[in-house]
């Protein structure tokens, strides 16, 4: 069987640029060189695309954009290729599959997926529509509330225009959500822009942090909980793998960006020490949500266990979860006996077959 030409796109101009690079390193160094011609494609923070065709060992320091050549995707659906421009010469590099290891805006929100569909290039992960829905927490919540047996914490959604009447917004929060509460950018990831607010004054002070990431926010009731996560791999059919449940033990008051990536006191536990009944409930809900949102390939589905009511509460879903050395998604599948290389193989096969 001929090798597949697999482009791995990473970086991007979202706030999760550096996380994307770390995830991509895991992917690049665990892809089989016997099965794939690996084509690393880096998008810098200004949005420029670079192709690197040297040794992968030279890109571990991430400072290799200057060693690459400018490329772009060909919109000719019959070519399925990258366009490389060197001086006044143009060449085409055939692509069989793209693995978009991009987190956040322009990576998980359907934009890169739409671009790849226009170019007729198969890609790893969820479709344009599914990616866009799952990226927007407010839209995800509207759909998920119609799934039987799935509960969510009380929440409200506000746009930047709504927040011009800040006192009216605070009144709604007081009566429908209460304090303490969390402010989240509706379309964001890696917990960037999230704040916990104990009262009205803190809400007014912190809301601008979320608005830097998105012009729409979700305000969600803070509950006494444990944070649990489940990995899903597959097309949603009977062969789809739903992992055991893992638990996040945040070092800080909540699992923000710093707690995730910079605080060594944060811990991930696989499997979570919960009852079999609760674990099976979470796994069943994860698959229901995955299918209802039209996911394909992979997602990590996040839940809370409400300690006051002993109830499972859906939190959010991530269609391109992290693949860093501390990321939960590969840990959960590793516990199932599926190592990173096999995860990559399965994802590429799903993408290529569809």
N, C-alpha and C positions, 0 to 999 in steps of 0.2 A: 504494500500500500504506500502511495506517495505521501510525503510529508505535507501537512497542512500549513499554509502561511497564516500565522496568527499574529495580528497586531495587538499590542498591549498599550492602551492609551492611559496616561496618568498625568497628574499635576492639575492643570486647570486654574481658572481665576476665581474660584470660590474660597471661602474662609477655611476650607478643609484641604487646601493645596498640599500642605506638608504631610498630613495624614495619608492622602492619596499616594504620595511618593513612597511612604513606608509600606503601605499595602501592596503597591506594585512590586517592590523589591521581593516580597514574599512570593508573589505570583511568578515573577521572572526567574527566580532562582530555584523554583520547584517545578517548572515546566520541563517536560521531557524533550531533550534536543534530538532524540531519535524519532519522535513523533511529529515535531513541529519545527518549522523555520520561524524563529522568534523575532518579531519586529517591534522593538521598543519605540513608542511615539510619545514624546514629552510635550505637554502644553505648558508654557511658562505663565507667570502671573499676569503678563500683559496679553495673553491669548495667542502667542506665536507658537506654531507647531514645528517640532524638530524630529527628524529621524536619526537614530543612532545606529550605526552598523559596525561598531568596533566590539571589543571584548566586553561582556557584561561585567567582568570584574572591575572595570574602570569606572563604573557608574555608581559604585557603592557610596561615594561621597556626595552624590546628587548634583555636583557642579559640572555637568557635562553638556549643558545646552550649547555652549560655545563650540563643542566638538561635533555637533550634529549639523545636518543640512536641512534647509527649509522644505517642508512638505505640506500638502493639503490633500483632502479626499477628492477623488474624481466624481463628479455628479453624473458621469456617463454610466447609466445602469448596466450597460453591457461589459464595461471594463472591470468593475469591482476592484479598484486599485487606488493606491496613493499616487499622487503626482509629485515627483521630486524635481526641483529646479536648482541647477548648479550653473551659475553664470548665465549664458544664453542657451543652455541645453536643458531639455525637458525629457524626463524618462518616467515610465510607469512601473510601479511595483505591485504585482498581483496580491490581493488579499482574499483569503477564504473566510476568515472569521475575525471579528474584533472583540477583544476583551476590554470593555471600558472600565478600568479601575479608577473611577472618578466618583468622589463623594460630594454631596451637596449640590448646589446650583450648577446647571449646565452639565451635570453628570448623572444625577439620580432623578431629575425632574422631567424627563422626557425629551429634552432638547437634543442631546447627543443621539438618543434613540431615533428621533425623527430624522435627523441628518443621515444616519446610517440606513434608514429605510428608504430615503430618497435615493441614496447611492446603491441600493440593492445589495448591501453587504450584511450577512448574518452577524448577529452580535449576542454576547453572553448577557443574560439577565432578562428582566421584565420588559414588556412592550412599552411603547410610547405612552399609551393611555394608562396602563397600570402604574408605570413609574411616576407619571404626573399626579395621579390620584394619591399614591402612597406618600409622595413627597409633601403634600399639603395636609397637615394634621387635621385641619378643620373639615376638609372634604372626606378624609379617611373616616373621621368620627361619624359623619352623617351616614355613610354607607354601613359602617360596622354596627350602628345602633339598630339596624334592621335585621341583624343576624341573631337568630334565636339562641338564647342562653349566654350571650356575651354582654358583660356589663362594663360600663365606663364610669370614671369619676365625673362629678358635675363640672361643666365647663361653659365658657362663653367665648365667642369670637368677635374681634373688633378690627376694623380697618384703621389706617392712619387718619382718615377723615373723621371717623367716629370719635377718635381720641382728642379732637379739637374741643369736644364737650366733656372734658376730663371728669368733672364732678358728677355728671350724669352717668358716665361709665363706672365710676367708683360706687355709685349708688346701686347699680345693677350687680356689681361684684359682691357687694355686702349682702344682698338679699338672695342671690342665686348661687353663689359659689362660697363666699365667706373667706375669712382669713384664719390661718395662713394660706397663701395660694402661690402658684407658680405662673410666671409669665414666660411664654415660649414663642419664638418666631414661628409662624405657621409653616414656613418652608425653610427649614434649616436642619443641620445635623451636627453630630459630635458634641451636643449640648452647648454649642456656641450661642451666646445671646440669651441664655436662660437665667432667670433670677427667681429666688424665693422671697416673698414679701410677707412680712408679719402684720402689716397694717396699711391703711390708705396712703400714708405719707411715703412709705417705702415703695408702694406701687407707683406713685407719681415720680419718684426719683429713678426707678429702675426701668420704666417702660421704654425709655429712649435706647437702652442697651439692646432690647429686642428689635426695635425699629431700625437699628443700623443693619440688621440682617434681612429684614423683610418689612413690607408695608402692611402686613396683616399679622395679628397676634392671637394666640389662644391663651386664655386665662383658666387655669385648672385648679380645682380644690386639692389642697395638700392632705394626704391621708397617712395614717400610721401604717406603714407597710414594709414588706420585703420586696426587693427588686429581682424579678425572675425573667429569664430569656430562653427562647427555644429556636433552634435552627431548622429550616426547611430547605430541602434540596430535591428538585424534580419538576415535573410538568403539571402536578396537581392530580395525576391519575393514581391508580392503585400502587404503582411502584415508587411513589414519592416517599422520601425519607423524612420523618419528623423525629428530631433528636430527643434525647433526655433533656431535662430542664436544668439550667445552670443558674447560679445566684451571683449577683453583684453585691459586694460589701464595700461601699464607698468610704474613703477615709474622711471626706468632708461631710458637711451637712446634707449634700446630695451629690449625685454622680455627674459633676460638671466637667468641662474640658480639662481643667487642671487635675481633678481627681482621676480622670481616665488615663491621661497620658504623662503626667508629671509627678504624681504622688505615689511612691512605692508602697504606701500603707494600704492603698486600695487593693482589694482581692477579688478574684473570681473563683467560684467553687463549682466543680462539676463532678458528680451531679449534686444538685441542691438537696439539702436535708429537709425534705418535705414528705408528707404522706403520699402513698401510692395513689390515693383517690384524687388528691389535688394535682399531682403530676399528670395523671391521665386526663384530667379536666383541661389543664393547660395545653397539652399536646393536641387534644381534640379541637379546642378552640383555635389553636394556631393554624391547623389545616383548614378549618372552616373559613377563617379570615383570609388566608393565602388564596384559597379558591374564589372566594367572593370578590376579592380585589383583582382577580385576573392575573395573579403572579405566575411566573414561569422562570425556571432556572434556580434562583435562590432568593431567600429573604431571612432576616432574623426578626422574630415576632416577640415583642417585649410586653411583660405583664407586671402588675403589682399583686401581692397577696395582702389584702386588707386585714390587718391583725385584730382590729376591733370586731369585725363581722365574719372573719375567716372566709372571705370571698375573693375569688379571682377577678381582677380588674384589668381589662385591656389598656395598654399604654400607647404603643405606636408600633409601626412596622418599618423596617429598613430594607430597601431592595438591593442595595450594594453595601452590605455590612463590611466593617473593617477586616483586613487580613494582616494586621500587624502582629508582632510577637505577643501582644497582650490581648488580642481581640477574642471575643467570646465565640463567634461563629466557627472558626476553625477548631477551637478547643472542643466545642460540643460535638462536631462531626468526628474529631479525633477520638473522642470517647466511644463513638459508635464503631471504631475500627477503620474509619475512612480518613486516610492521611491527606495532606494538602495536595500532593500530586494527583491522587485519585479524584479529589474534589474538582480540580482543574480539568482533568480529562472528561469527567461527567458533564461539567458545564459547557465545555467546548462541543461535546457531542450533541447535547440538547440544542445548542445554538445552530450548529451545522445542519442537523436533521430537520429543524423547523424552517 
